């Protein structure tokens, strides 16, 4: 997506749209969705009404002062709207990009797989769930579906932003296709899995533009706290006004405390900073996830990611590269290593698997074996089958075979050969190291063993160490036997592993951890992962996976990179930290604003309060204006932090808490003392207050 790496403020179009939306959000119904800012909105309306009355001689305070307070309060409301609008802007830009990819196309509907030639052309908008369509090279896939026949390269850049094509084929875990993507080679027969208007692209557009965003439980809880604080300060302000009226009457003087001043006091003491930024923080958290090419189906999932303490990751493709590679030739029974490499390469020339190709490459690298003339050698290739569990070649009266140790043992002994103790020892040693042994034999005589090894992804061990510092336990899931799994787990640096994993064992492990109070995250791409994904607190389905997996998960990784789970956890923690840090900062601000306004406001009634005017502010009017100006400007100053998020560090939670209390708690106390005093000096120096 073209906008995903751009700063919101560097995109002029996005900023202008946010400014326009700031005024559109002045609708009372929209304002009512944020109770704290609705209080500011009502305060702005009230001071505006007082300013109008002042023109007719009904003055609550100095006319210029009332107008200044009203203008600043309106700016406070607009700044809060702008924070939310700029956060939504990224999602709207992404949604515009996706809408450009979503278009009605002509679909080639067929009655069945074996009747490919009986094509009926209809609009993609008229397709229904269960329909079969055939898509040729250069054509757009008309709807979400499962590939039921064929294999092809598909360009998914309109969805993922990545230019490299991907392979989609029938069967397995790479059969799901998304409407709006383009077939660039061969053909596919796709069975439609979604109704019109309910496609993955439709859901994605709704999510990224915020139309389907619901407030999360934590967000709602925080909003309730902020509303409670606002009500308390409202009661305090009303009480102060009543008390000031009573005190003025007792002293026989005109009450110097105006309604305008008390409205300003209420707005300054209410938690308006976090109230203004709360929605933006949540939207920005989802936007950061979108920029990482992960679509969250709910904000709750992102919050849960922030509290995750168990990560379950597939071994293949996540911890390892996904394909085992030959790393050594080990001769036995007096065989020469080069002879073993030569035979191993011959047996692998027709093996198109990554493992087979790695054997050919290793023989070239170690002994320079290349340039064979297949015609002269009259080679007959013997393919691998599930029954024989071996493959190889026949040529010029020779037989070369490679395969699993037990299958090769039976093959050799049937031909009168011997499976030696030395070979058995080598096989067990490789297995103990977490590798896969492939035994090679020529004419029923064992030559040696090929060591196939899972290649651990670079940097994975360091990432797991970082997660451990964050208090997160990592568990590798694999279908390997326990011995192999233990060796790979040790090399990768994970904390635990689940070997010989089945859908039932994955589900049971997740439920066990959850019953102990843990929050569990898991990745998956297959139908057999769906039960566990549905059970996990954070379930990340691969976009390349099956429809069942994508429906079971609460997040979809558009890049289909299982290691993305680590980034998701960081973004979740960053979201929670940002919200907590800015809440701390907002509440801490009240201490300084209390010392700025209360003494200056009531010194006329109680001269002794002058001792509390520790900032030596010029007057009641300058103190109030300085505080409300700071209150508005701090929202603008914190918008970039709300969008970007507080920087996350891989340290224990207690250290993070201490650091954030120091930075945002102490900073929230000190910053307004300095800022309010500076604004007061500027107001007096420029003659805006006397």
C-alpha positions in Angstrom: 0.0 0.0 0.0 1.5 3.2 -1.1 0.9 5.2 2.1 2.0 2.6 4.7 5.5 3.9 5.2 4.7 7.6 5.1 4.4 9.8 8.1 0.9 11.1 8.6 2.1 14.7 8.9 4.3 14.5 5.7 1.2 13.6 3.6 -0.4 17.0 2.9 -3.5 15.4 1.5 -4.0 13.4 4.6 -3.5 16.5 6.9 -6.0 18.6 4.9 -8.6 15.8 5.1 -8.0 15.5 8.9 -8.5 19.3 9.2 -11.8 19.1 7.4 -12.8 16.1 9.4 -12.0 18.0 12.6 -14.9 20.4 11.8 -17.2 17.6 10.7 -16.7 16.0 14.1 -18.2 19.0 15.8 -21.5 17.3 15.3 -23.0 16.8 18.9 -23.7 13.1 18.2 -20.0 12.6 17.3 -18.8 14.6 20.3 -21.1 12.6 22.7 -19.0 9.4 21.8 -16.2 10.9 23.9 -17.7 12.0 27.2 -14.6 13.9 28.5 -14.3 16.0 25.3 -18.1 16.4 25.2 -17.7 18.2 28.6 -15.2 20.6 26.9 -17.6 20.9 23.9 -20.4 22.0 26.3 -18.0 24.4 28.1 -17.1 25.9 24.7 -20.8 26.4 23.9 -21.4 28.0 27.3 -18.5 30.4 27.1 -19.5 31.3 23.6 -23.0 32.1 24.9 -21.5 34.2 27.7 -19.4 36.1 25.1 -22.5 36.9 23.1 -24.3 38.1 26.3 -21.3 40.3 27.0 -21.9 42.3 23.8 -25.4 43.1 25.1 -23.9 44.4 28.4 -24.6 41.2 30.5 -21.0 40.6 31.5 -19.9 37.6 33.6 -16.3 38.9 33.3 -14.1 41.0 31.0 -15.4 40.6 27.5 -12.0 40.0 26.0 -11.3 37.4 28.6 -14.5 35.5 27.9 -13.9 35.6 24.2 -10.3 34.4 24.7 -11.5 31.5 26.9 -14.2 30.5 24.4 -11.8 30.5 21.4 -9.2 28.4 23.3 -11.9 25.9 24.3 -13.1 25.6 20.7 -9.5 25.0 19.7 -9.1 22.3 22.4 -12.1 20.5 20.9 -10.8 20.9 17.4 -7.3 19.6 18.4 -8.9 16.5 19.9 -10.9 16.0 16.7 -7.8 16.5 14.7 -5.9 13.9 16.7 -8.6 11.3 16.0 -8.9 12.4 12.3 -5.2 12.2 11.6 -5.1 8.7 13.2 -8.0 7.7 11.0 -6.3 9.3 8.0 -3.8 6.4 7.5 -6.6 3.9 7.5 -8.7 5.9 5.1 -5.8 6.2 2.7 -5.3 2.4 2.9 -9.0 1.9 2.3 -8.9 4.2 -0.8 -6.0 2.1 -2.1 -8.0 -1.2 -1.5 -11.1 0.2 -3.1 -9.1 0.9 -6.2 -8.2 -2.8 -6.3 -11.8 -3.9 -5.6 -13.8 -3.8 -8.8 -16.5 -5.8 -10.6 -14.9 -8.0 -13.2 -16.2 -10.6 -15.6 -16.1 -14.0 -14.0 -15.9 -17.3 -16.0 -18.3 -19.5 -14.2 -18.2 -23.3 -14.9 -20.6 -26.0 -13.8 -17.9 -28.5 -12.5 -14.2 -29.2 -12.5 -14.4 -31.7 -15.4 -16.4 -29.2 -17.6 -13.8 -26.4 -17.9 -15.0 -25.6 -21.4 -18.6 -24.9 -20.5 -18.0 -21.3 -19.5 -20.7 -18.7 -18.6 -19.5 -15.1 -18.3 -21.2 -13.2 -15.4 -20.4 -10.2 -13.3 -18.3 -11.0 -10.2 -21.0 -9.1 -8.2 -23.5 -11.9 -9.1 -21.3 -14.8 -7.8 -22.6 -16.7 -4.8 -20.9 -19.0 -2.3 -20.2 -22.4 -3.8 -19.8 -21.2 -7.5 -16.9 -22.5 -9.5 -14.9 -20.0 -11.7 -11.9 -20.6 -13.9 -9.2 -17.8 -13.9 -6.5 -17.6 -16.6 -3.2 -15.8 -16.7 -3.7 -12.0 -16.8 -7.1 -12.1 -15.2 -8.3 -10.9 -11.8 -9.6 -13.4 -9.3 -13.3 -12.3 -9.0 -14.0 -13.4 -5.4 -12.5 -14.9 -2.3 -12.2 -18.7 -2.6 -10.4 -22.0 -2.4 -8.4 -23.4 -5.3 -9.9 -26.7 -6.2 -7.8 -27.4 -9.3 -4.7 -26.1 -10.9 -1.6 -24.2 -9.7 -0.5 -20.7 -10.7 1.5 -17.6 -9.7 -0.6 -14.9 -8.2 0.2 -11.2 -7.8 -1.2 -10.1 -4.4 0.5 -6.7 -4.4 -2.9 -4.9 -4.4 -3.5 -6.5 -1.0 -0.1 -6.9 0.7 1.9 -4.2 -1.0 4.6 -6.8 -1.9 5.6 -7.2 -5.5 6.8 -10.8 -5.4 4.2 -13.2 -6.8 3.1 -16.2 -4.7 2.1 -19.8 -5.7 -1.5 -20.9 -5.1 -2.5 -24.4 -5.7 -5.2 -26.9 -4.9 -4.8 -29.0 -1.7 -2.6 -28.3 1.2 -2.4 -25.0 3.1 -1.8 -22.6 0.2 -5.1 -22.9 -1.5 -6.9 -19.7 -0.3 -7.1 -16.8 -2.8 -8.4 -13.3 -2.3 -10.7 -11.5 -4.7 -8.9 -8.5 -6.4 -5.6 -10.4 -6.8 -4.3 -11.3 -10.3 -3.2 -14.6 -11.8 0.0 -14.0 -13.7 0.7 -17.6 -15.0 -1.2 -20.8 -15.7 -4.8 -21.1 -14.5 -6.8 -21.8 -11.4 -10.3 -23.2 -10.7 -11.6 -21.4 -7.7 -14.6 -22.3 -5.5 -16.2 -19.1 -4.2 -16.3 -19.0 -0.4 -17.9 -15.5 0.3 -21.1 -13.8 -0.7 -21.1 -10.4 -2.4 -20.2 -7.6 0.0 -18.7 -10.0 2.6 -15.3 -10.7 1.0 -12.0 -10.4 2.8 -11.3 -7.2 0.9 -14.7 -5.7 2.1 -13.9 -6.6 5.7 -10.3 -5.2 5.3 -11.6 -1.9 4.0 -14.0 -1.6 6.9 -11.3 -2.4 9.4 -8.5 -0.1 8.1 -10.8 2.9 7.8 -12.1 2.4 11.3 -15.7 1.9 10.2 -15.8 -1.5 12.0 -13.7 -0.4 14.9 -15.2 -1.0 18.3 -13.8 0.3 21.6 -11.9 -2.4 23.5 -12.7 -3.5 27.1 -9.6 -1.7 28.4 -10.4 1.4 26.5 -14.0 1.4 27.8 -12.7 0.9 31.4 -10.3 3.8 31.1 -13.0 6.0 29.6 -15.3 5.2 32.6 -12.4 6.2 34.9 -12.0 9.5 33.0 -15.7 10.2 33.1 -15.7 9.5 36.9 -12.9 12.0 37.4 -14.6 14.6 35.2 -17.8 14.2 37.3 -15.8 14.7 40.5 -14.2 17.8 39.2 -17.5 19.1 37.9 -19.0 18.7 41.5 -15.8 20.4 42.9 -16.1 23.3 40.5 -19.8 23.8 41.3 -19.1 23.7 45.0 -16.3 26.2 44.6 -18.6 28.6 42.8 -21.3 28.2 45.5 -18.7 28.7 48.2 -17.3 31.8 46.5 -20.8 33.4 46.2 -21.3 32.6 49.9 -17.9 34.1 50.9 -18.5 37.3 48.8 -21.9 37.8 50.4 -20.5 37.4 53.8 -17.7 39.9 53.1 -20.2 42.3 51.4 -18.3 42.5 48.2 -19.0 41.6 44.5 -18.0 38.0 43.8 -14.7 38.2 41.9 -15.0 34.6 40.7 -16.7 34.4 37.3 -18.5 31.5 35.7 -16.1 31.8 32.7 -13.1 31.3 35.1 -14.7 28.3 36.8 -15.6 26.7 33.4 -11.9 27.1 32.5 -10.9 25.6 35.8 -13.2 22.6 35.1 -11.7 22.0 31.7 -8.1 22.3 33.0 -8.7 19.9 35.9 -10.6 17.3 33.9 -8.4 14.7 32.2 -8.8 16.3 28.8 -5.3 15.4 27.5 -5.8 11.6 27.6 -9.5 12.2 26.8 -8.6 13.9 23.6 -6.0 11.3 22.6 -7.6 8.1 23.8 -9.4 7.3 20.5 -6.4 8.3 18.5 -4.1 5.9 20.5 -6.4 3.0 19.7 -6.8 3.8 16.1 -3.0 4.4 15.7 -2.3 1.0 17.3 -4.5 -0.7 14.7 -2.9 1.4 12.0 0.7 0.4 13.1 -0.5 -3.2 12.8 -1.9 -2.5 9.3 1.5 -0.9 8.3 3.1 -4.2 9.4 0.7 -5.9 6.9 -1.4 -7.5 9.7 -5.1 -7.1 9.7 -6.7 -7.2 13.2 -10.3 -8.3 13.3 -10.7 -6.5 16.6 -9.0 -4.0 18.8 -9.4 -6.5 21.7 -6.9 -8.8 19.9 -4.2 -6.0 19.8 -4.7 -5.4 23.5 -4.5 -9.1 24.3 -1.2 -9.2 22.3 0.1 -6.6 24.7 -0.6 -9.0 27.7 0.5 -12.2 26.0 3.0 -14.3 28.1 3.0 -17.5 26.0 3.9 -17.7 22.3 3.4 -20.9 20.4 5.2 -20.9 17.0 5.4 -23.5 14.3 8.9 -24.8 13.7 8.8 -25.0 9.9 8.9 -21.6 8.3 9.0 -19.8 11.6 12.0 -21.0 13.5 13.6 -22.8 10.6 13.8 -21.9 6.9 11.2 -24.5 6.1 13.4 -26.9 4.0 16.0 -29.2 5.4 19.3 -29.0 3.6 22.2 -31.4 3.1 25.1 -30.3 5.2 27.5 -33.4 5.2 28.2 -36.8 3.6 29.3 -39.4 6.1 30.8 -42.6 4.5 30.6 -45.9 6.4 32.1 -49.4 6.0 35.3 -48.1 4.3 33.5 -46.2 1.5 35.2 -43.1 0.0 33.5 -39.8 0.8 33.7 -38.7 -2.8 32.2 -41.9 -4.0 29.3 -41.4 -1.6 28.8 -37.8 -2.8 28.8 -39.0 -6.4 26.2 -41.6 -5.7 24.1 -39.2 -3.6 24.1 -36.6 -6.4 23.1 -39.2 -9.0 20.2 -40.3 -6.9 19.0 -36.7 -6.5 19.3 -35.3 -10.0 15.6 -35.9 -10.6 14.5 -35.0 -7.1 12.9 -31.5 -7.4 12.4 -31.1 -3.6 14.5 -28.5 -1.8 16.2 -31.4 0.1 17.1 -33.1 -3.2 18.5 -30.0 -4.8 20.6 -29.3 -1.7 22.3 -32.7 -2.1 23.2 -31.9 -5.7 24.6 -28.5 -4.7 26.6 -29.9 -1.7 28.3 -32.5 -4.0 29.2 -29.7 -6.4 30.6 -27.5 -3.6 32.6 -30.2 -1.9 33.9 -32.2 -4.9 33.1 -30.1 -8.0 30.9 -32.9 -9.4 29.0 -31.5 -12.4 28.4 -31.8 -16.1 27.0 -35.4 -16.4 25.8 -36.6 -19.8 22.4 -38.2 -19.1 22.0 -39.6 -22.6 25.3 -41.6 -22.5 24.6 -42.9 -19.0 21.1 -44.1 -20.0 19.8 -43.2 -16.6 16.4 -44.4 -15.4 15.0 -42.3 -12.5 13.1 -44.1 -9.7 10.7 -41.7 -8.0 10.0 -41.5 -4.3 6.7 -43.2 -3.2 5.1 -43.4 0.2 5.3 -47.2 0.1 9.0 -47.6 -0.7 10.1 -44.4 1.1 13.1 -44.2 -1.2 14.1 -42.8 -4.6 17.1 -43.2 -6.8 18.4 -44.2 -10.3 19.2 -47.3 -12.4 22.0 -47.0 -15.0 24.3 -49.3 -16.8 23.4 -52.3 -14.6 23.8 -50.3 -11.4 21.2 -49.4 -8.7 21.5 -46.4 -6.5 18.9 -45.7 -3.8 18.6 -43.2 -1.0 15.9 -43.1 1.7 14.9 -43.5 5.3 17.1 -45.7 7.4 14.6 -48.4 8.1 13.4 -48.6 4.5 17.0 -48.7 3.3 17.8 -51.5 5.8 15.0 -53.6 4.4 16.0 -52.9 0.8 19.7 -53.8 1.4 19.0 -57.0 3.3 16.5 -58.2 0.7 19.2 -57.9 -1.9 21.7 -59.9 0.2 23.6 -56.9 1.6 24.4 -55.9 5.2 23.2 -53.0 7.3 26.2 -52.5 9.5 26.4 -51.3 13.1 28.5 -48.4 12.0 25.7 -47.1 9.7 23.2 -47.6 12.6 25.4 -45.5 14.9 25.8 -42.7 12.4 22.0 -42.6 11.8 21.3 -42.4 15.5 23.9 -39.7 16.0 22.4 -37.5 13.3 18.9 -38.0 14.8 20.2 -37.0 18.2 21.5 -33.8 16.7 18.1 -33.0 15.4 18.9 -33.8 11.8 17.4 -36.2 9.3 19.6 -39.1 8.1 19.2 -40.4 4.5 21.0 -43.6 3.8 22.6 -44.1 0.4 23.3 -47.6 -1.1 24.7 -48.8 -4.4 23.9 -52.3 -5.7 22.6 -53.2 -2.2 25.7 -52.0 -0.4 25.6 -49.2 2.1 27.9 -46.3 1.1 27.0 -43.9 3.8 24.6 -41.3 5.2 23.5 -37.8 4.0 23.0 -35.4 7.0 19.9 -33.3 6.3 19.6 -30.4 8.8 16.9 -27.9 9.7 18.4 -24.4 9.1 17.6 -22.1 12.0 16.7 -18.6 10.7 19.3 -16.0 11.4 18.5 -13.8 14.4 15.7 -16.0 15.7 17.7 -17.0 18.8 18.3 -13.3 19.7 14.6 -12.5 19.2 13.6 -15.3 21.6 16.1 -13.9 24.1 14.4 -10.5 23.8 11.0 -12.1 24.4 12.4 -13.9 27.5 13.4 -10.5 28.9 9.8 -9.3 28.3 8.6 -12.2 30.4 7.2 -14.2 27.4 7.7 -18.0 27.2 8.3 -19.4 23.7 7.1 -22.8 22.7 8.0 -24.5 19.4 5.3 -26.7 17.8 6.5 -29.5 15.5 5.5 -32.8 14.1 9.1 -34.1 14.7 9.9 -36.8 17.2 10.8 -35.6 20.7 14.6 -36.3 20.2 14.7 -34.2 17.0 12.5 -31.5 18.5 14.7 -31.2 21.6 17.8 -30.6 19.5 16.2 -28.0 17.3 14.6 -26.3 20.3 18.0 -26.1 22.1 19.7 -24.6 19.0 16.9 -22.1 18.4 16.8 -21.0 22.0 13.1 -21.6 22.7 11.9 -22.3 26.2 9.9 -25.4 25.5 8.5 -27.5 22.6 5.5 -29.7 21.7 6.7 -32.7 19.6 4.6 -34.9 17.4 1.9 -32.2 17.5 -1.6 -33.0 16.6 -4.7 -30.6 16.5 -5.9 -32.2 19.8 -2.5 -31.8 21.5 -2.2 -28.1 20.4 -5.7 -27.4 21.7 -5.1 -29.2 25.0 -1.8 -27.2 25.6 -3.5 -23.9 25.0 -6.4 -24.7 27.3 -4.0 -25.9 30.0 -2.1 -22.6 29.9 -5.2 -20.5 29.9 -6.6 -22.4 32.9 -3.4 -21.3 34.7 -4.2 -17.7 33.9 -1.8 -17.2 30.9 -2.7 -15.4 27.7 -1.6 -17.4 24.7 -0.7 -16.4 21.2 -0.4 -18.8 18.3 0.2 -18.8 14.5 -1.2 -21.2 12.0 -2.1 -21.7 8.4 -3.8 -25.1 8.0 -7.3 -26.4 8.6 -5.8 -28.6 11.3 -4.7 -25.4 13.1 -8.2 -23.9 13.2 -9.3 -25.4 16.6 -6.2 -24.1 18.3 -6.4 -20.7 16.6 -10.1 -20.4 17.7 -9.0 -21.1 21.3 -5.9 -18.9 21.5 -6.2 -15.4 22.9 -4.2 -14.0 20.0 -4.6 -16.1 16.8 -2.6 -15.1 13.8 -3.7 -16.8 10.6 -1.5 -16.7 7.5 -3.0 -15.1 4.4 -1.7 -18.0 2.4 -3.5 -20.4 4.7 -6.9 -22.1 4.4 -10.2 -20.3 4.7 -10.8 -22.3 7.9 -7.6 -20.9 9.5 -8.4 -17.3 8.5 -11.9 -17.5 9.9 -10.7 -19.0 13.2 -8.0 -16.4 13.8 -8.5 -12.8 15.1 -5.6 -11.5 13.0 -4.5 -12.2 9.4 -0.9 -11.7 8.4 -1.0 -10.6 4.8 2.7 -11.3 4.4 2.3 -14.9 5.7 5.4 -14.5 7.8 4.9 -16.5 11.0 7.7 -14.6 12.8 5.4 -11.5 12.6 3.9 -12.7 15.8 6.8 -11.2 17.6 6.1 -7.8 16.0 2.4 -8.1 16.9 3.3 -8.6 20.6 5.6 -5.5 20.5 2.8 -3.4 18.9 0.3 -4.7 21.5 2.6 -3.8 24.4 3.4 -0.5 22.8 -0.3 0.3 22.6 -0.9 -0.5 26.3 2.2 1.5 27.3 1.2 4.5 25.3 -2.2 4.6 26.8 -0.9 4.1 30.3 1.9 6.7 29.9 -0.3 9.4 28.5 -2.9 8.8 31.2 -0.2 9.2 33.8 1.0 12.4 32.1 -2.5 13.8 31.9 -3.5 13.2 35.5 -0.1 14.5 36.7 -0.7 17.7 34.8 -3.5 18.5 37.3 -1.1 19.1 40.1 0.6 22.0 38.2 -2.7 23.4 36.9 -4.1 23.4 40.4 -1.3 25.6 41.6 -1.7 27.8 38.5 -5.4 28.5 38.8 -6.8 27.9 42.3 -4.6 30.5 44.2 -4.9 33.2 41.5 -8.7 32.6 41.2 -9.5 33.0 44.8 -6.9 35.4 46.1 -9.5 38.2 45.8 -11.6 36.4 48.4 -8.8 34.9 50.5 -5.6 37.0 50.2 -3.7 34.2 52.2 -3.8 32.0 49.1 -1.2 34.3 47.6 1.4 32.0 49.4 0.3 29.2 47.0 0.9 31.3 43.9 4.4 29.7 43.7 4.7 30.4 40.0 4.1 34.1 40.7 1.6 34.4 37.9 0.6 38.0 37.0 -3.2 37.8 37.6 -6.2 35.6 37.8 -7.0 36.2 34.1 -3.4 35.5 33.0 -3.2 32.4 35.1 -6.5 31.0 33.7 -5.6 31.9 30.1 -2.1 30.4 30.5 -3.6 27.1 31.8 -6.2 26.7 29.1 -3.7 27.6 26.4 -1.3 25.0 27.7 -4.2 22.5 28.0 -5.0 23.0 24.3 -1.4 23.0 23.0 -0.3 19.9 24.9 -2.8 17.9 23.0 -1.2 19.0 19.7 2.3 18.4 21.1 1.4 14.8 22.1 -0.4 13.8 18.8 2.9 12.5 17.2 3.5 10.4 20.4 0.0 9.0 20.3 0.4 8.0 16.6 3.9 6.6 16.9 3.5 5.1 20.3 5.8 5.1 23.3 9.1 3.3 22.5 9.1 -0.2 23.8 12.1 -1.7 25.4 12.6 -5.4 26.2 12.9 -5.1 29.9 10.8 -6.6 32.8 7.5 -4.9 33.4 8.6 -3.6 36.8 11.4 -1.6 35.2 9.1 -0.3 32.5 6.6 0.9 35.1 9.3 2.6 37.1 10.7 4.3 34.0 7.3 5.5 32.7 6.3 6.8 36.1 9.6 8.8 36.2 9.3 10.1 32.6 5.5 10.7 32.3 4.6 11.0 35.9 7.3 13.4 37.0 7.4 14.9 33.5 3.6 15.5 33.7 4.1 17.5 36.9 7.1 19.6 35.8 6.1 20.4 32.2 3.0 22.4 32.9 4.8 24.4 35.7 7.3 25.6 33.1 4.9 26.0 30.2 2.2 27.9 32.1 4.8 30.3 33.5 6.3 30.9 30.0 2.8 31.5 28.5 2.0 33.9 31.4 5.1 35.9 30.8 4.4 36.1 27.0 0.7 37.2 27.6 1.9 40.0 29.9 4.8 41.0 27.7 2.6 41.3 24.6 -0.1 43.2 26.5 -2.8 40.6 25.9 -3.6 40.7 29.6 -3.2 43.6 32.0 
